[in-house]
Amino acid sequence: MENEGEVGKIAKGLCEMKQMDWEDLRYVLAVADKGSLSGAARKLGVNHATVLRRVNAFEENMGIAVFDRTARGYRIAPRRRRVLDAMQAVEEAALGVERAITAARSPLAGVVRVTSTDTLCLGILPEIIAAVQLGAEGLEIELSSQNQHADLARLDADIAVRPAAKLPPELTGVVAARLGMSVYGAPGGRDAWLGLSGNLARITLGEKIKEITGEAHIGARCDSFPVLREMAAAGQGRAILPCILGDPDPRLERLDGLIAATAVDLWVASHVDLAEVPRIRAVRDLIIAGLERAAPRLLGATG
């Protein structure tokens, strides 16, 4: 294992390279994390060609091949792990400086970025954000709907509102409510199960649904609960949905008794370095209060 002193020397050397493009570094680290150009593209929200161009530019500028290209993806080249560790150390230091500057320039005004799932952005957050803006005049709230977790360490968002079993160590927050789940189907619809796919299948709710359905045959899948609701309403089958989506839909009936009462914690969190920034703390507290008021709806009428 390489020692910290050697990694530090490489990090210092990287910092001194005037030709380094820090945007290129971000793309290289994303490929190293995901193991492929397509995975990095999804993580960064760009296209495949942009990632390829950035990685190639970085390797050409640095005069080294960071990756071995294989049929199974991009692998860290032999003897390049130490270089990658140094890159990650430099990036984390730069991000820490950025967060410290953000915290130091934080009046109770400006933009606060909130990220959540499409379910919560559709089912509850717009009305809560509207109330937040009444109670926090001078703040602009930017709401981002995505089922893939935003990276708060990279300031992709200031506040995350998400179902989770627990928070990663770099985040701090509270459980504001519980998100109830139940089975819904259209009257006269098929008895087949509808399931989840993509990133949504790998997060907390997807794992919970997989436990419930077990080996049951899945007739169709999708990567969004609102879309899954539409599939159930069209009669394609029965779906396990968050009650906040299923209960108010007149096209669906709730099929109680098919599964045990199910709910997951709903967290409101920020990065530990930004949690006490006044504007972020104020918005977070107002969102928590709004979710607490909506707790019965979130859990489900009979939850």
FITORMAR-507372 format. One line per field, with one value per residue: x, y, z of N, C-alpha, C, CB in turn; residue in one letter. Coordinates in steps of 0.001 Angstrom, whole numbers, plus 500000, padded with zeros to 6 digits. Glycine has a CB too. Example, Ala and Ser with C-alpha at 12.3 -4.5 7.8 and 13.67 -1.06 7.14 Angstrom:
2
n_u: c(513190_512850);
n_v: c(494310_497750);
n_w: c(507800_507080);
ca_u: c(512300_513670);
ca_v: c(495500_498940);
ca_w: c(507800_507140);
c_u: c(513200_512900);
c_v: c(496700_500030);
c_w: c(507800_507870);
cb_u: c(511308_514084);
cb_v: c(495527_499402);
cb_w: c(509046_505725);
res: c(A_S);
This chain:
303
n_u: c(500849_500493_502159_500992_502654_503853_501599_500851_502992_502606_500113_500828_502497_500668_499117_500912_501100_500655_499210_497047_493609_490971_488356_488658_489860_487732_486127_487772_487907_485247_484947_486734_485361_482895_483656_483191_482598_479939_478677_479958_479070_476321_476427_477509_475758_476081_476908_478134_480238_481375_482551_484490_486101_487079_488514_490456_491782_492828_494654_496383_497397_498682_500472_500327_498826_495975_494005_493318_491845_489317_487281_485361_485145_486545_489569_491692_494955_497845_500042_499015_497298_498258_498489_495802_494821_496092_494883_492244_492657_493468_491159_489236_490301_490065_487281_486599_487615_485954_483455_483926_484274_481727_480227_481252_480316_477547_474771_471305_470010_469774_470475_469127_469637_467649_467342_465476_463405_461508_458967_458483_458855_456709_454529_454483_456452_456331_454185_455184_457573_456493_455332_457658_458957_457312_457908_460571_461575_463402_465010_465883_464567_465737_464595_465397_464630_465393_466110_468523_471076_472101_475325_476237_478647_479979_478641_476344_473842_472219_470518_469113_466240_465144_464146_465670_467643_469713_471990_474853_478225_479142_476975_474479_471456_467869_465166_462249_459726_457725_457643_455020_454129_452112_449981_448656_446138_444340_440796_439674_442045_445117_446491_449184_452454_453977_457196_460371_463079_466443_468258_466497_465692_467806_468020_466851_463937_463529_464959_463434_460971_461748_462289_459686_458186_459661_460160_458188_456567_457365_455582_456074_458371_459675_461572_460656_458502_456149_455667_455288_452920_451205_451283_450062_447543_446695_445984_447915_448901_449436_450923_453462_453385_454418_452316_451628_451454_449680_447243_445716_444866_442194_441855_442878_442739_443329_444977_444779_446241_447657_450366_452564_452338_454258_456927_459318_462094_462111_464393_465799_468499_471863_475190_477809_479595_478161_475857_475170_475084_473429_471219_470772_470251_467903_466052_466084_464990_462392_461440_461502_459537_457303_457107_456632_454084_452699_452837_450808_449624_451870_452538_450296_446789_445771_448054);
n_v: c(498792_502244_504895_507764_509962_509693_509856_512452_513889_513391_514585_517242_517632_517378_519628_521607_521461_523382_522990_521468_520766_521329_520536_518364_516591_515996_514451_512246_511090_510378_508359_506506_505885_504788_502952_502919_504721_505335_505039_507072_509245_509259_509801_512384_513775_514256_513679_510606_511053_513446_512736_510889_512596_514392_512680_511648_514043_514742_512617_512976_515563_515148_513202_510520_507246_506751_504828_501396_500314_498040_495257_495037_497438_500450_500216_500912_501591_499460_500383_502909_503452_504899_507439_507978_508013_510310_512230_512080_512977_515614_516618_516350_518105_520526_520674_520881_523415_524948_524480_525634_528322_528862_528565_530705_532905_533474_534920_535350_534928_534414_531536_528338_525006_522233_518767_515918_512938_511957_511174_512532_515139_515427_514684_516090_518079_520583_522133_522429_523816_526172_527191_527479_529562_531675_531942_532527_534948_536430_534340_532074_529138_526222_523455_520142_517306_514012_510568_509425_509669_512865_514388_515764_516493_517612_519901_519651_519927_521604_520665_517523_515578_512608_509120_506744_504171_504871_507650_508572_509031_511648_513296_515062_515017_514746_512430_513234_512297_509374_507306_505771_502629_500830_498396_498916_498937_498983_498805_495751_495335_493591_490783_490577_491410_494633_496000_497540_499211_500028_502725_503247_500761_499973_501496_502350_501989_500346_498028_497268_496664_494530_492634_492192_491227_489037_485995_486334_486559_489209_491367_493731_496516_499666_502761_504689_505854_507533_506932_504199_504218_505180_503026_501043_502225_502024_499422_497451_495902_495166_497371_498177_501103_504378_505708_508380_508841_506874_506905_509370_509005_508596_506578_504274_501518_500766_497934_496523_494256_492514_492826_493220_495995_498644_500922_503551_505466_508998_511263_514496_516231_517638_518414_517909_520029_522218_522368_524205_526641_529692_530257_527765_526166_527424_526954_524176_523590_524592_522913_520466_520985_521242_518643_517201_518133_517010_514354_512270_511936_511177_508758_507268_506810_504691_503844);
n_w: c(500000_499186_500893_502845_502570_500038_498389_498983_497872_495158_494816_495308_493142_491037_491476_490753_488055_485406_483085_483690_483419_485438_485071_483350_485131_486828_485160_484653_487219_487554_485624_486675_489007_488081_486158_483451_480353_479776_482261_483710_482218_482781_485515_485540_484001_481265_477753_476232_474397_475270_477703_476809_475248_477211_478945_477216_476608_479101_479602_477460_477966_480416_479781_480377_480539_482142_482236_481329_478439_478083_476961_478865_480051_481527_483115_485917_485069_485514_488164_488257_490279_492454_491363_490879_493511_494407_492762_493734_496336_495883_494623_496688_498567_497159_496888_499567_500174_498537_499734_502232_501523_500522_502875_504313_502956_503438_503638_504686_502165_498620_496505_497157_496705_496238_496234_495205_494901_491947_492729_495208_494377_492707_494310_496836_497457_495898_497068_499639_499159_498156_500491_501980_500647_501258_503928_503909_502678_500044_499460_496876_495707_494311_492779_492216_490410_490615_490450_490836_493223_494194_494391_497186_498220_496137_495750_494190_495154_497914_499847_500515_500015_500746_500640_502748_504333_506029_506520_504509_505793_505250_505263_507173_509009_509566_510251_508836_508302_507519_504685_503368_501813_499510_497821_494590_492074_488928_488739_487490_486193_485183_487034_487246_488525_488643_488205_489255_487538_486413_488015_490119_491004_492516_494793_498142_498231_496022_496739_498942_497741_496148_498117_499017_496777_496044_494393_492560_489371_487190_485257_483823_483816_485094_485464_487225_489739_489353_486613_486835_488259_486266_484518_486075_486352_483746_483614_483392_485414_488937_491301_493657_495305_496466_498968_498783_496103_495134_496700_496172_493535_491455_489612_490567_492856_496255_497331_499984_502365_500777_501140_503986_506305_505167_505275_504799_506069_505722_504886_505571_504592_504704_503516_505878_506127_505321_506723_508730_507485_507278_505402_504256_506482_507376_505266_505257_507797_507441_505410_506755_508719_507052_505950_508269_508926_506831_507378_507893_505304_503818_505006_504487_504354_505895_507068);
ca_u: c(500000_501285_501988_500372_503652_504009_500379_500919_503940_501971_499066_501498_502963_499516_498727_501875_501053_499834_498368_495920_492258_490279_487152_489092_490086_486427_485660_488616_487498_483935_485166_487348_484325_481847_484247_482832_482258_478494_478361_480419_478190_475075_476727_477802_474689_476562_476870_479275_481341_482025_483420_485632_486972_487735_489492_491569_492512_493589_495785_497334_498055_499522_501487_500220_497569_495403_493128_493396_490548_489034_485918_484448_485102_487796_490244_492868_496151_498821_500939_498375_496439_498824_498120_494372_494665_496499_493813_491101_493037_493440_489770_488558_490791_489458_485862_486524_487805_484738_482387_484271_483990_480269_479750_481681_479588_476196_473667_470026_469491_470484_469888_469279_469304_467040_467195_464615_462946_460364_457761_458281_458714_455361_453475_454409_457411_455967_453405_456057_458483_455708_455229_459010_459272_456569_458568_462006_461624_464764_465683_465418_464661_465908_464200_465898_463996_466222_466138_469925_471490_472997_476542_476270_480048_480398_477726_475264_472656_472461_469633_468547_465039_465139_463986_466935_467772_470615_472734_476300_478889_479387_475725_473816_470062_466882_464018_461129_458458_457872_456992_454300_454015_451036_449734_447574_445823_443105_439706_439644_443370_445789_447022_450648_453181_454828_458421_461258_464304_467405_468797_465470_465649_468960_467987_466126_462588_463637_465355_462286_459980_462297_462066_458262_457703_460407_460340_456982_456797_457159_455078_456702_459168_460090_462531_460043_457231_455015_455383_454737_451519_450459_451174_449029_446251_446331_445559_448987_449177_449405_452232_453723_453647_454297_450915_451438_451095_448562_445992_444859_444561_440885_441878_443464_442230_444380_444746_445335_446280_448563_451692_452571_452521_455628_457282_460756_462398_462282_465423_466137_469920_472833_476581_478184_480310_477232_474597_474856_474976_472115_470119_470512_469596_466538_465216_465966_464038_461044_461052_461214_458241_456281_456970_455996_452649_452132_453197_449745_449496_453061_452484_449140_445607_445606_449400);
ca_v: c(500000_503460_505675_509074_510914_509584_510393_513906_514425_513351_515614_518532_517713_517630_521028_522495_521313_524493_522612_520643_521305_520691_519876_517056_515751_515539_513388_511075_510472_509770_507098_505586_505486_503985_501871_502994_506059_505542_505251_508418_510210_509338_510453_513802_514402_514678_512553_509685_511645_514468_512047_510358_513708_514919_511701_511643_515305_514679_511704_513594_516681_514644_512317_509175_506529_506416_503667_500361_500111_496620_494987_495111_498791_501173_499776_501689_500942_499075_501410_504226_503608_505970_508695_508196_508420_511710_513026_512136_513822_517003_517001_516513_519351_521640_520726_521391_524869_525524_524456_526612_529646_528973_528783_532027_533947_532966_535678_534672_535282_533695_530311_527084_523919_521082_517616_514865_511979_512423_510934_513598_516397_515459_514434_516877_519164_521916_522902_522762_524861_527409_527688_527876_530870_532664_532110_532826_535933_536762_533117_531410_527692_525493_522075_519213_515986_512946_509370_509164_510528_513986_514388_517010_516852_518428_521037_519462_520411_522001_519883_516330_515035_511280_507924_506018_503457_505691_508633_508378_509810_513051_514036_515120_515378_514126_511770_514175_511578_508015_507178_504510_501935_499854_497839_499589_498429_499497_497814_494947_495214_492293_490420_490518_492447_495589_496165_498671_498958_501117_503177_503180_499396_499719_502296_501794_501532_499221_496850_496894_496030_493226_491735_491887_490437_487779_485336_486510_486989_490632_491506_494882_497327_500997_503361_505867_505546_508143_506168_502926_504495_505251_501660_500370_502832_501537_498034_496512_495036_495830_497937_498721_502519_505261_506080_509770_508796_505981_507220_510392_508733_507944_505444_503129_501089_500273_496511_496219_492860_491724_492916_493774_497444_498950_502336_503827_506790_510088_512124_515820_516243_518494_518053_518359_521304_523296_522208_525375_527866_530208_530109_526338_525694_527967_526228_522788_523550_524808_521685_519470_521319_520919_517185_516745_518417_516105_512976_511264_511681_510457_507383_506586_507021_503593_503363);
ca_w: c(500000_499119_502113_502665_502122_498592_497785_499133_496887_493836_494837_495149_491771_490183_491668_490128_486605_484930_481970_484126_483359_486557_484568_482872_486311_487316_484271_484895_488480_487353_484914_487640_489953_487446_485378_482036_479885_479876_483668_484065_481553_483567_486788_485338_483242_479944_476824_476177_473628_476090_478668_476057_474870_478409_479435_476270_476768_480353_479436_476526_478650_481500_479227_480962_480331_483444_482111_480319_477802_477895_476497_480007_480588_481769_484332_486287_484551_486543_488680_488214_491449_493278_490697_491118_494912_494507_492141_494644_497466_495410_494395_497978_499163_496428_497251_500934_500100_497943_500745_503267_500975_500488_504243_504788_502228_503505_504223_504566_500850_497577_495964_497892_495782_496902_495348_495728_493899_491161_493524_496183_493642_492147_495274_498069_497648_495396_498039_500763_498691_498093_501864_502386_500073_502025_505218_503732_501601_499644_499037_495658_495881_493054_493053_491202_490500_490055_491281_491164_494337_493909_495202_497942_498452_494999_495696_493229_495850_499300_500708_499895_500650_500131_501476_502936_505598_506836_505747_504423_506850_504922_505377_508465_508821_510447_509641_508983_508157_506988_503389_503318_500535_499440_496492_493881_490751_488338_488746_486274_485605_485272_488354_487192_489258_487943_488990_489027_486792_486447_489291_491159_491532_493381_496007_499283_497923_495102_497508_499767_496865_495753_499253_499127_495642_496020_493101_491742_487988_486946_483898_483177_484745_484670_486398_487838_490391_488649_485400_487285_488582_485011_484000_486868_486019_482417_483735_483067_486564_490242_491612_494990_495092_497622_499178_498383_494687_494855_497390_495570_492133_491383_488678_491253_494155_497139_497569_501303_502755_499940_501744_505332_506349_504744_505221_504900_506620_504780_505471_505049_504963_504029_503778_507222_506056_504962_507453_509556_506685_507681_504441_504076_507706_507421_504308_505721_508916_506923_504709_507791_509305_506062_505867_509513_508815_505836_507754_507652_503858_503375_505503_503889_505202_506852_507384);
c_u: c(500872_501074_501487_501372_503829_502808_500393_501848_503336_500899_499684_501971_501831_499081_499631_501862_500108_498880_497153_494608_491448_488968_487500_489282_488769_485906_486464_488173_486130_484060_485781_486309_483347_482385_483896_482527_480771_478072_478772_479522_476886_475304_476868_476716_475123_476491_478193_480482_482091_482985_484669_486615_487743_488809_490708_492419_493371_494832_496838_498096_499033_500634_501478_498872_497042_494635_493645_491995_490360_487603_484900_484420_486485_488363_491428_494111_497087_499740_500338_497453_496934_498471_496649_494118_495028_495449_492634_491399_492987_492000_489042_489010_490154_487987_485684_486696_486551_483600_482656_483973_482483_479712_480092_480899_478086_475234_472373_469332_470297_469746_470148_468771_468832_466898_466317_464210_461783_459058_457477_458144_457318_454296_453365_455282_457005_455164_454238_457013_457751_455580_456583_459312_458483_457267_460033_462164_463080_465554_465056_465641_464719_465665_464615_465289_464882_466241_467559_470368_472429_474191_476653_477697_480564_479448_476721_473949_473056_471672_469109_467332_464812_464808_465315_466893_468664_471343_474196_476991_479107_478130_475217_472386_469167_465847_462806_459779_458779_457066_456353_454200_452836_450866_448529_447367_444544_442026_439646_440988_443966_446316_448545_451252_453911_456037_459228_462488_465255_467867_467796_465392_466757_468937_467020_464773_462611_464013_464193_461240_460463_462106_460611_457808_458441_460594_459137_457336_456473_456763_455711_457420_459338_460943_461988_458723_456044_454657_454784_453260_450665_450278_450100_447652_445761_445923_446625_449301_449074_450827_452294_454186_453706_452843_450622_451085_449818_447242_445135_444408_443232_440839_442317_442678_443380_444047_445399_445282_447207_449991_451551_452750_453994_455837_458790_460952_462615_463185_465463_467563_470710_474228_476997_478883_479378_475968_474194_474933_473565_470993_469760_469796_468144_465610_465022_464941_462603_460539_460695_459836_457105_456043_456316_454497_451968_452352_452084_449571_450666_453017_451370_447978_445418_446952_449612);
c_v: c(501241_504281_507071_510115_510890_510153_511912_514535_514449_514433_516986_518713_518010_519087_521973_522411_522353_524065_521803_521414_520585_520035_518488_516096_515184_514382_512110_510353_509816_508434_506064_505050_504502_502850_501880_504438_506342_505770_506627_509480_510374_510077_511956_514529_514952_513483_511786_510332_512697_513828_511520_511467_514241_513973_511666_512900_515280_513806_512299_514723_516208_513722_510935_508572_506113_505101_502664_500184_498623_496464_495137_496497_499387_500743_500690_500928_500548_500234_502818_504454_504754_507339_509004_508635_509893_512637_513192_513024_515298_517466_517243_517790_520564_521791_521260_522901_525540_525559_525475_528030_529881_529278_530183_533163_533692_533855_534888_535134_534500_532445_529150_525971_522702_519964_516568_513945_512554_512221_512101_514954_516528_515454_515407_518125_520518_522740_523288_523887_526197_528031_528165_529287_531992_532973_532462_533768_536319_535551_532600_529922_527032_524016_521175_517836_514952_511768_508923_510146_511627_513933_515722_517435_517755_519593_520909_519948_520779_521137_518698_515884_513672_510180_507183_505280_504230_506656_508228_509322_511276_513915_514022_515573_514650_513391_512657_513481_510155_507923_505794_503954_500974_499389_498543_498925_499054_498426_497075_494777_493828_492057_490393_491653_493361_495882_497374_498246_500129_501466_503048_501794_499134_500531_501695_501225_500333_497939_496344_496156_494651_492202_491281_490949_489105_487248_485490_487004_488478_490811_492646_495693_498738_501616_504610_505465_506247_507404_504819_503093_504536_503868_500881_500901_502379_500069_497011_495562_495818_496239_498352_500158_503263_505733_507504_509864_508000_506416_508261_510094_507983_506749_504158_502779_500500_498855_496108_494718_492005_491756_493460_495289_497770_500455_502472_505246_507795_511138_513493_516089_517256_517953_518647_519717_522491_523308_523445_526695_528418_529954_528633_525778_526166_527201_524791_522667_523718_523582_520591_519719_520969_519427_516631_516995_517451_514638_511961_510936_510856_509003_506599_506626_505935_503046_503181);
c_w: c(500000_500382_501801_502163_500617_497867_497841_498129_495491_493746_494624_493713_490803_490263_490895_488606_486031_483831_482405_484021_484436_486136_484035_484041_486829_486462_484480_486159_488356_486625_485852_488613_489319_486580_483906_481664_480057_481321_484141_483453_482317_484878_486633_484562_481897_479002_476812_475498_474439_477092_477968_475712_476068_478935_478519_476419_478026_480171_478495_477212_479709_480993_479833_480584_481698_483379_481086_479745_477547_477393_477628_480646_480758_483127_484636_485840_485694_486887_488596_489416_492329_492688_490968_492558_495089_493904_493089_495846_497082_495224_495721_498668_498484_496774_498666_500986_499560_498960_501842_502798_500921_501870_504740_504130_502296_504255_504048_503282_499833_497159_496912_496979_496566_495884_496011_494579_493108_491911_494454_495498_493038_493242_496432_498088_497050_496386_499253_500371_498602_499477_502381_501884_500734_503344_505126_502557_501302_499200_497747_495822_494514_493348_491898_491431_489827_491008_491589_492231_493868_494857_495922_498253_497335_494756_494568_493824_497268_500287_499906_500709_500014_501133_501562_504262_506556_505920_505624_505404_506530_505017_506811_508241_509795_509606_509900_508922_507706_505700_503303_501913_500610_498004_495878_492522_490248_488438_487416_485605_485800_486685_488383_488015_488284_488818_488588_488242_486987_487841_490423_491786_492532_494671_497012_498918_496985_495812_498366_498931_496415_496862_499300_498018_495503_494616_492188_490344_487845_485481_483125_484236_484206_485773_487078_488483_489728_487357_485765_487653_487308_484398_484751_486519_484643_482433_483454_484215_487853_490616_493070_494798_496414_497749_498733_496901_494444_495457_496676_494148_492022_490441_489357_492508_494956_497553_498890_501572_501926_500473_503159_505254_506118_504694_505359_505430_505502_505418_504786_505524_504156_504295_505124_507204_505816_505806_508238_508796_506896_506682_504234_505295_507766_506487_504758_506843_508438_506154_505712_508399_508344_505937_507128_509476_507863_506175_507524_506172_503352_503816_504833_504869_506243_507289_508859);
cb_u: c(499047_500922_503295_499753_504964_504222_499125_501362_505226_501354_498282_502687_503649_498359_498753_503246_500609_500713_499168_496135_491616_490011_486483_490395_490788_485411_485751_490096_487479_483020_486074_488478_483575_480976_483842_481619_482656_477741_479030_481867_477903_474522_477995_479113_474095_478024_476541_478886_480810_480973_482661_485156_486157_486705_488857_491050_491535_492706_495300_496600_497022_498668_502827_500387_497763_494483_491730_493955_490435_489249_485831_484839_484382_487568_490714_492903_496877_499651_502247_497581_496385_500362_498387_493575_495540_497845_493343_490723_494441_494227_489046_488822_492328_489619_485222_487575_489021_484309_482249_485750_484610_479646_480345_483167_480053_476205_473548_469135_469570_471871_470456_468496_470522_465654_468572_463359_462537_460310_457900_459437_459776_455153_453650_454782_458704_455184_452187_456849_459085_454310_454670_460064_458997_455148_458425_462843_460795_465478_465612_466153_463463_467343_462678_467450_462583_467659_465385_470832_472165_472249_477803_475479_480922_480492_478500_475155_471517_472098_468453_469609_463774_466486_462876_468156_468331_471625_472619_476812_480197_479962_474671_474560_469629_466201_463806_461196_457496_457401_458007_452929_455334_449719_449502_447878_445705_443326_438348_438709_444289_446943_446486_451146_454178_454050_459272_461670_464006_466823_469251_464114_465742_470228_467596_465949_461776_464647_466570_461662_459694_463790_462449_457442_457847_459708_460627_456015_455940_458445_453610_455655_460548_458857_463812_459822_457299_455328_456662_455538_451399_451170_452526_449295_446357_447488_444443_450234_450563_448785_452536_454798_452581_455267_450548_452699_452231_448882_446294_445567_445702_439858_442804_444918_441075_444546_445302_444574_444931_448537_452638_453692_452032_455930_456550_461465_463638_460909_466796_465110_470524_472709_477519_479087_481350_476855_474698_475790_475269_472217_470497_471824_470364_466540_465839_467327_464371_461017_462189_462298_458186_456666_458343_456618_452422_452721_453597_448413_449411_454321_452291_449487_444372_444758_450429);
cb_v: c(500015_504281_505750_509541_510639_508137_509842_514272_513599_511953_515579_518649_516430_516716_521388_522186_519884_525616_521831_520160_521126_521708_520727_517180_516555_516703_513834_511483_511510_510718_507315_506286_506713_504871_500585_502082_506227_504345_504202_508630_509773_507928_509879_513955_515490_515244_513045_508399_512271_515314_510885_509656_514827_515180_510294_511525_516490_514127_510346_514129_517589_513905_512918_509220_505282_507542_504110_499018_500923_495824_493580_494082_498799_502725_498311_501968_501866_497876_501368_504378_502299_505814_508611_506917_507544_511923_512369_510730_513453_517147_515917_515302_519430_521443_519335_520725_525219_524717_523050_526486_529798_527685_527738_532215_534011_531644_537089_534946_536832_533342_530001_527112_523553_521448_517018_515464_510655_511700_509645_513629_516492_514271_513117_516020_518760_521782_522107_521518_524486_527136_526598_526873_530863_532176_530879_531521_537190_537437_532043_531952_527146_525730_521978_519136_515997_513444_508248_509273_509698_515345_514125_516865_515585_517571_522322_517981_519346_523471_520756_515185_515993_510999_506991_506987_502047_504811_510015_508617_509200_513153_513452_516072_515089_515187_510311_515239_512300_506934_507405_504680_501177_500445_496297_501102_496908_499924_498495_495546_496250_492208_489066_490593_491818_496902_494949_499301_498735_502320_504603_503564_498395_500014_503740_502839_502661_499522_497173_498144_496922_493349_492427_493170_491236_486744_483877_487494_486148_491464_491697_495756_496681_501897_503702_506994_505934_509595_505979_502382_505830_506173_500933_500546_504361_501735_497793_497270_494398_494896_499134_497864_503130_506479_505921_510591_508199_504632_507702_511685_507917_508937_505744_503411_500057_501185_495652_496985_492301_492238_493816_493128_498028_498321_503143_503650_506731_510698_511449_516952_514862_519972_518554_517329_521248_523180_521042_525429_527592_531667_530754_525570_526183_529457_526264_522266_524637_526045_521206_519499_522811_521480_516524_517451_519852_516400_512938_511763_513006_511128_507371_505111_507105_502473_504307);
cb_w: c(501228_497869_502887_503973_502794_498188_498496_500524_496881_493560_496171_496121_491382_490569_493147_490636_486203_484433_480973_485568_481922_487642_483462_482066_487421_487312_482808_485007_489601_486566_483683_488411_490466_486608_485948_481722_478422_479294_484515_483610_480113_483851_487386_484620_484038_480019_475418_475434_472336_476828_479360_474775_474238_479496_479534_474834_476822_481503_478898_475273_479284_482514_479409_482517_479388_483931_481731_480908_476477_479217_475902_481046_481906_481725_484195_487822_483558_486076_487922_486917_492257_493394_489161_490809_495833_493815_490832_495113_497965_494083_493582_498884_499059_494925_497128_501800_499214_496700_501356_503655_499569_499944_505183_504527_500756_504123_503569_505810_500583_498036_494561_499272_494897_497527_494986_496433_494561_489820_494332_497182_492538_491213_495810_499213_497067_494127_498484_501226_497320_497501_502786_501845_498582_502284_506009_503507_501975_500772_500142_494387_496707_492431_493293_491235_489852_489779_490601_489904_495429_494041_494328_499232_498558_493749_495543_492813_495845_499494_501258_499800_500472_499492_500907_502888_505370_507629_506387_502970_507156_503533_504438_509447_507407_511353_510213_507905_507131_508028_502222_503889_500181_499982_496561_493712_490766_486856_489035_485312_486192_484252_488774_485727_490256_487600_488867_490352_485286_485811_489180_490585_490403_492634_495690_500328_497306_494030_498396_500422_495635_495401_500577_499091_494356_496857_493307_492418_486999_487292_483931_482420_484988_484345_485674_486787_491854_488332_484557_488491_489349_484019_484106_488367_486059_481457_482840_482683_486446_491339_490703_495779_494193_497496_500637_498683_493881_495341_498769_495580_491474_490957_487509_491608_493997_498382_496395_502401_502690_498502_500894_506191_507710_503367_506330_503513_507528_504368_505373_505543_504776_504504_502631_507882_504958_503513_508391_510732_505144_507920_503091_503826_508948_507050_502902_506199_509938_506019_503777_508891_509672_504723_505650_510730_508346_504486_509199_508213_503074_503911_507016_503508_504350_506247_506849);
res: c(M_E_N_E_G_E_V_G_K_I_A_K_G_L_C_E_M_K_Q_M_D_W_E_D_L_R_Y_V_L_A_V_A_D_K_G_S_L_S_G_A_A_R_K_L_G_V_N_H_A_T_V_L_R_R_V_N_A_F_E_E_N_M_G_I_A_V_F_D_R_T_A_R_G_Y_R_I_A_P_R_R_R_R_V_L_D_A_M_Q_A_V_E_E_A_A_L_G_V_E_R_A_I_T_A_A_R_S_P_L_A_G_V_V_R_V_T_S_T_D_T_L_C_L_G_I_L_P_E_I_I_A_A_V_Q_L_G_A_E_G_L_E_I_E_L_S_S_Q_N_Q_H_A_D_L_A_R_L_D_A_D_I_A_V_R_P_A_A_K_L_P_P_E_L_T_G_V_V_A_A_R_L_G_M_S_V_Y_G_A_P_G_G_R_D_A_W_L_G_L_S_G_N_L_A_R_I_T_L_G_E_K_I_K_E_I_T_G_E_A_H_I_G_A_R_C_D_S_F_P_V_L_R_E_M_A_A_A_G_Q_G_R_A_I_L_P_C_I_L_G_D_P_D_P_R_L_E_R_L_D_G_L_I_A_A_T_A_V_D_L_W_V_A_S_H_V_D_L_A_E_V_P_R_I_R_A_V_R_D_L_I_I_A_G_L_E_R_A_A_P_R_L_L_G_A_T_G);
